[in-house]
């Protein structure tokens, strides 16, 4: 009976497709919307006829008109693994006739998050248009030469990096559910970049490590199968970026130990995965290798204390000692160099803000007296809110939030602000539009660290704890086998 029913449904779908054949020369498309079970009636798929010149938002409106109690802003459409962009036409997104969309209904919290992601995307587009150069935000190839990205791809790349930073921020706060959400958003953006770009940088590999780390911390067995694919992706990415034997690391001239720490975390996560896969021998080997790397990355506590007593911060002391193989005098020079780099980065951001303010001031009309003064009176943007050891980005006043203020904001009536995704009733003036863009750009800058080293795990306490925990488990397993 079940097979006969399924066959009848397939025949019905084919009949509908034949009956609703669309002449694509007219620019119209016939699309299928795969509905979730709770919204399915007699048909599992909804058929929509629409122009290829229609915006993504128009398709959502058409669907909402045919579904009771479903608002266009509370749905998400996916086509060939990519989320539908509401502000681009279907033709621009390469939607083909008889294309199939996956429909997902999102709740209020998800809608807020989606609106926040849209804001990040807009901010990344603005940043891509500005003359803002940071080493860790530039894509470089295997020869450590910059890859020239077109503006639209650079915007996607920057959005991915910003979302990854927000994921890491939540990882520092131990909010792994929220971290995983941002990291998966980052992956969506990375996947829109060219394969050449993905294979030339380590960011995508690091992203897979971060996601797997969240899997581990969430203690959810359903992530086990996904974890293997993630770790394989990370391993492949690092080999492509650094070489089979990491020979390209010498070209990168990286002294911070960042790449060695990535290698360590990869070993630790593989050790955990093999343990839960009952491959105890491989798990033991990986944890032994991880212990060796921990020893190589360790720094002398006495040397750290000497530098701290001389006025250096614990974090920069550890980083410098690791970069200079424990040489205290060289470590001081290294710290001085890194401080100069951060000062230079801050000046670049200040110049960018100066350009923003100047552009706004020049374009503001004389009648709008005081507009530029109001901008200049804005509180200075914190350019390094991303958490380092002992610090965190503060939530909105009076709240405890796992999101930056922009995502948790609400309208005066208590409803979620729709200004991000819904046009205002009247078009803003040029000066108003520029002011909004300036504010958004300033917000985006707060999500970016001054230096890629800001997220290096300096203490390695988490890795050490996992190695100890699982070696103890492995020893217990071996004892059980000997006694049985």
C-alpha positions in Angstrom: 0.0 0.0 0.0 2.8 2.4 0.9 4.6 1.8 -2.3 1.5 2.2 -4.4 0.6 5.5 -2.7 4.2 6.8 -3.2 4.0 5.8 -6.9 0.6 7.7 -7.3 2.2 10.8 -5.7 5.1 10.7 -8.2 2.8 10.3 -11.1 0.7 13.2 -9.9 3.8 15.4 -9.6 4.8 14.4 -13.2 1.3 15.2 -14.5 1.4 18.6 -12.8 4.8 19.3 -14.3 3.6 18.4 -17.8 0.4 20.4 -17.4 2.2 23.5 -16.1 5.0 23.7 -18.5 6.2 27.3 -18.8 7.6 29.0 -21.8 10.8 30.3 -20.3 11.4 32.6 -23.3 8.8 34.9 -21.7 11.0 35.1 -18.6 8.5 33.2 -16.4 9.6 30.3 -14.2 7.6 27.4 -12.7 9.0 26.6 -9.3 8.3 23.9 -6.7 8.3 24.7 -3.0 9.0 21.6 -0.9 6.8 22.2 2.2 7.5 20.8 5.7 5.1 18.1 6.9 3.0 20.3 9.1 2.2 22.6 6.2 1.5 19.9 3.7 -2.1 19.5 2.5 -3.0 17.3 -0.5 0.3 18.2 -2.2 3.8 18.0 -0.7 5.0 20.7 -3.1 3.5 24.0 -3.9 3.8 25.2 -7.5 4.6 28.9 -8.1 4.7 30.6 -11.5 6.8 33.8 -11.3 9.0 36.0 -13.4 12.8 35.4 -13.3 13.1 39.2 -12.8 11.1 39.0 -9.5 13.0 39.6 -6.3 13.5 36.9 -3.8 11.2 38.8 -1.4 8.4 38.6 -4.1 8.6 34.8 -4.2 8.3 34.8 -0.4 5.2 37.0 -0.6 3.6 34.7 -3.3 4.1 31.7 -1.0 2.7 33.6 2.0 -0.4 34.5 0.1 -1.2 30.8 -0.3 -0.3 29.7 3.2 -2.6 30.8 6.1 -0.9 32.4 9.1 2.6 32.3 7.6 4.3 35.7 7.1 6.9 36.2 4.4 9.4 37.4 7.0 9.0 34.2 8.9 10.2 31.9 6.1 13.5 30.9 4.7 14.0 29.4 1.2 17.0 27.4 0.1 17.9 26.6 -3.5 20.6 24.2 -4.3 22.1 24.5 -0.8 22.1 28.3 -0.8 19.7 30.6 1.0 17.6 32.8 -1.2 18.6 36.4 -1.2 15.6 38.6 -0.8 17.1 41.7 -2.5 18.3 39.9 -5.7 16.2 38.7 -8.6 15.7 35.0 -9.2 17.6 35.3 -12.4 20.6 36.9 -10.7 20.6 33.9 -8.3 20.7 31.5 -11.3 17.2 30.0 -10.4 16.2 27.7 -13.3 12.8 26.7 -14.5 11.3 23.8 -12.5 13.8 24.6 -9.7 12.9 23.2 -6.3 13.1 25.3 -3.1 13.3 23.9 0.4 10.9 25.8 2.7 11.8 26.4 6.4 9.5 28.2 8.8 11.4 30.2 11.3 10.3 31.4 14.7 10.7 34.9 16.2 14.2 34.3 17.7 15.3 32.8 14.3 13.8 35.9 12.6 15.8 38.2 14.8 18.9 36.2 14.0 18.2 36.3 10.3 17.7 40.0 10.5 21.1 40.3 12.3 22.8 38.2 9.6 21.3 40.5 7.0 22.8 43.4 8.9 26.2 41.7 8.9 26.0 41.1 5.2 25.2 44.8 4.6 28.1 45.8 6.8 30.5 43.5 5.0 29.4 45.0 1.7 30.2 48.5 3.0 33.5 47.4 4.4 34.4 45.8 1.0 33.9 49.2 -0.7 36.2 51.0 1.8 39.9 51.3 1.6 40.3 49.1 4.7 43.3 46.8 4.7 44.2 44.3 7.4 46.6 41.5 6.9 44.4 38.8 8.4 41.4 40.0 6.4 43.2 39.7 3.1 43.2 36.4 1.2 46.6 35.2 0.2 47.6 32.3 -2.0 50.2 29.5 -1.4 53.0 32.0 -2.3 51.7 34.4 0.3 50.6 36.8 -2.4 47.3 38.6 -2.1 44.4 37.2 -4.1 42.6 40.0 -5.9 38.9 39.5 -5.1 36.0 41.2 -6.9 34.0 43.5 -4.6 31.0 41.1 -4.3 33.2 38.1 -3.4 35.2 40.2 -1.0 32.0 41.2 0.7 31.0 37.5 1.1 34.5 36.6 2.4 34.4 39.5 4.9 30.9 38.4 6.1 32.2 34.9 6.6 35.1 36.2 8.7 32.9 38.4 10.8 30.4 35.6 11.5 33.3 33.3 12.4 34.6 36.0 14.9 31.1 36.2 16.5 31.0 32.4 16.8 34.4 32.4 18.5 33.2 35.2 20.8 30.4 32.9 22.0 32.8 30.0 22.3 34.9 32.1 24.7 31.7 32.7 26.7 31.0 28.9 26.7 27.7 29.5 24.8 28.3 26.7 22.3 24.8 26.5 20.9 24.9 30.1 19.9 28.5 29.8 18.7 27.6 26.8 16.5 24.8 28.9 15.0 27.1 31.7 14.0 29.8 29.3 12.8 27.3 27.5 10.5 26.3 30.9 9.2 29.9 31.6 8.4 30.2 28.3 6.6 27.2 29.2 4.4 29.1 32.3 3.3 32.4 30.6 2.8 30.8 28.1 0.5 29.7 30.9 -1.8 33.4 31.7 -2.4 35.5 30.1 -5.2 37.1 26.8 -4.4 40.4 28.4 -5.4 40.0 30.9 -2.5 38.9 28.3 0.0 41.9 26.1 -0.8 44.4 28.9 -0.5 43.5 30.0 3.1 43.3 28.2 6.4 40.1 30.0 7.6 37.8 27.3 6.3 39.9 24.6 8.0 39.8 26.6 11.3 36.1 27.0 10.9 35.7 23.2 10.7 37.8 22.8 13.8 35.7 25.4 15.7 32.5 23.7 14.7 33.9 20.3 15.8 35.0 21.8 19.1 31.4 23.0 19.7 30.2 19.4 18.9 32.5 18.1 21.6 31.4 20.6 24.2 27.7 20.0 23.5 28.1 16.3 24.3 25.6 15.3 21.6 26.1 11.9 20.1 24.2 12.9 16.9 27.2 15.1 15.9 29.6 12.1 15.9 29.2 11.3 12.1 29.4 15.0 11.2 32.6 15.4 13.3 34.6 13.0 11.1 33.7 15.0 7.9 34.6 18.2 9.7 38.0 17.0 10.8 38.7 15.6 7.3 37.8 19.0 5.8 40.1 20.7 8.3 43.0 18.3 7.5 42.5 18.7 3.8 42.3 22.5 4.1 45.5 22.8 6.2 47.4 20.5 3.7 46.3 22.7 0.8 47.2 25.9 2.6 50.5 24.9 4.3 51.7 21.9 2.3 51.8 18.2 2.9 54.5 18.6 5.6 53.6 22.2 6.5 56.6 23.5 4.4 54.7 26.7 3.5 54.6 27.9 7.1 58.2 29.1 6.7 57.0 31.4 3.9 54.2 32.7 6.1 56.8 33.8 8.7 54.4 33.2 11.5 56.1 33.1 14.9 53.0 33.1 17.1 52.6 29.3 17.2 49.1 29.7 15.9 49.5 27.1 13.3 51.1 24.6 15.7 48.1 25.2 18.0 45.7 24.4 15.1 47.7 21.2 14.6 47.4 20.4 18.3 43.7 20.9 18.4 43.2 18.8 15.3 45.1 15.9 17.0 43.0 16.3 20.2 39.7 16.2 18.3 40.8 13.2 16.2 41.8 11.4 19.5 38.3 12.1 20.9 36.6 10.9 17.7 38.6 7.7 17.5 37.8 7.0 21.1 34.1 7.2 20.6 34.5 5.1 17.4 36.1 2.3 19.5 39.4 2.7 17.7 41.4 2.9 21.0 44.8 2.3 19.5 44.5 5.2 17.1 43.0 7.4 19.8 46.0 6.6 22.1 48.5 7.4 19.4 46.8 10.8 18.6 46.7 11.8 22.3 50.4 10.8 22.7 51.3 13.0 19.8 49.2 15.8 21.3 51.1 15.5 24.5 54.4 15.9 22.7 53.0 19.1 21.0 51.8 20.4 24.3 55.3 20.1 25.7 56.8 21.9 22.7 54.2 24.7 23.0 54.6 25.1 26.8 56.3 28.2 28.1 58.2 28.6 31.4 56.0 30.1 34.1 59.0 31.8 35.7 59.8 33.6 32.5 56.2 34.7 32.2 56.4 36.1 35.8 59.6 38.0 35.0 57.9 39.7 32.1 54.7 40.4 34.0 56.8 41.9 36.9 58.3 44.3 34.3 54.9 45.5 33.3 53.9 43.3 30.4 50.5 41.6 30.3 50.4 37.8 30.9 48.8 37.1 27.6 51.4 39.0 25.5 54.2 37.5 27.6 53.0 34.0 26.8 52.6 34.7 23.1 56.0 36.4 22.9 57.9 33.6 24.8 56.3 31.0 22.6 57.3 32.9 19.5 60.9 33.3 20.6 61.5 29.9 22.1 61.6 31.2 25.6 64.2 34.0 25.0 63.2 36.8 27.4 65.0 39.6 25.6 63.8 38.6 22.2 60.3 38.3 23.7 60.5 41.9 24.8 61.3 42.9 21.2 58.5 40.8 19.9 56.0 42.4 22.2 57.2 45.9 21.1 56.7 44.9 17.5 53.2 43.5 18.1 52.2 46.6 20.0 53.3 48.8 17.1 51.3 46.6 14.7 48.2 47.1 16.9 48.8 50.8 17.0 49.0 50.9 13.2 45.8 48.8 12.9 44.0 51.3 15.2 45.2 54.2 13.1 43.9 52.5 10.0 40.5 52.2 11.6 40.6 55.8 12.8 41.4 56.9 9.2 38.5 54.9 8.0 36.2 56.5 10.6 37.6 59.9 9.5 36.7 59.1 5.9 33.2 58.1 7.0 32.7 61.3 8.9 34.1 63.5 6.2 32.0 61.9 3.4 28.9 62.3 5.5 29.8 65.9 6.4 30.4 66.8 2.7 27.1 65.2 1.6 24.9 66.6 4.3 22.7 69.5 3.2 23.2 73.0 4.8 19.6 72.9 6.0 20.4 69.9 8.2 22.3 72.0 10.7 24.3 70.0 13.2 24.2 66.6 11.4 27.9 66.3 11.2 28.4 67.5 14.7 26.1 64.8 16.0 28.2 62.2 14.2 31.4 63.6 15.7 29.8 63.4 19.1 29.2 59.6 18.7 31.0 57.7 21.5 34.3 56.2 20.2 33.8 52.7 18.9 35.6 50.0 20.8 37.8 48.5 18.1 38.8 45.4 20.0 35.8 44.0 21.9 36.4 40.5 21.0 37.2 38.5 24.1 40.7 37.7 25.2 41.6 35.9 28.4 39.7 37.6 31.2 37.5 39.8 29.2 34.2 39.7 27.3 32.0 41.9 25.1 29.3 43.4 27.3 25.7 42.7 26.5 23.1 45.5 26.2 22.5 47.4 29.4 20.5 45.5 32.0 20.6 42.3 29.9 22.6 39.1 29.8 22.8 38.2 26.1 24.8 35.9 23.9 24.5 38.3 21.1 25.8 41.8 20.3 23.3 44.6 21.0 22.3 44.8 17.3 20.7 41.3 17.3 18.7 41.7 20.5 17.4 45.2 19.8 13.6 45.7 19.6 11.2 48.4 18.6 9.6 50.7 21.2 6.4 48.6 20.9 8.2 45.5 21.9 8.2 44.1 18.4 11.4 43.1 16.5 12.6 46.0 14.5 12.2 45.3 10.8 14.3 48.2 9.6 17.0 45.8 8.5 14.8 43.8 6.1 11.8 46.1 5.4 12.0 49.4 3.5 10.9 52.4 5.5 7.7 54.1 4.6 9.5 57.1 3.1 12.9 56.9 1.5 15.7 58.4 3.7 17.6 61.4 2.5 21.2 61.0 1.3 22.5 62.3 4.7 20.2 60.0 6.7 21.3 57.0 4.6 25.0 57.9 5.0 24.5 58.2 8.8 22.9 54.8 9.0 25.8 53.3 6.9 28.4 55.0 9.1 26.8 53.6 12.2 26.6 50.1 10.7 30.2 50.3 9.6 31.3 51.4 13.0 29.4 48.5 14.5 31.0 46.0 12.1 34.5 47.2 13.1 33.7 46.3 16.7 33.3 42.7 15.7 36.8 42.5 14.2 39.9 42.0 16.4 43.0 44.2 15.7 45.1 41.1 15.2 44.5 37.4 14.3 46.5 36.5 17.4 43.6 37.8 19.6 42.0 34.4 19.3 45.1 32.2 19.9 44.5 29.9 22.9 47.5 30.8 24.9 47.1 28.7 28.0 46.1 25.5 26.2 44.3 24.5 29.4 41.3 23.0 27.6 43.5 20.9 25.3 45.5 19.6 28.3 42.3 18.8 30.2 40.9 16.7 27.3 44.2 14.8 26.8 44.3 14.0 30.5 40.6 13.0 30.6 40.7 10.7 27.6 44.1 9.1 28.4 42.6 8.2 31.8 39.6 6.7 30.0 41.9 4.8 27.6 43.9 3.4 30.6 40.7 2.3 32.3 39.6 0.5 29.1 42.9 -1.3 28.8 42.7 -2.4 32.5 39.2 -3.8 31.8 40.4 -5.7 28.8 43.3 -7.2 30.8 41.1 -8.3 33.7 38.3 -9.8 31.5 
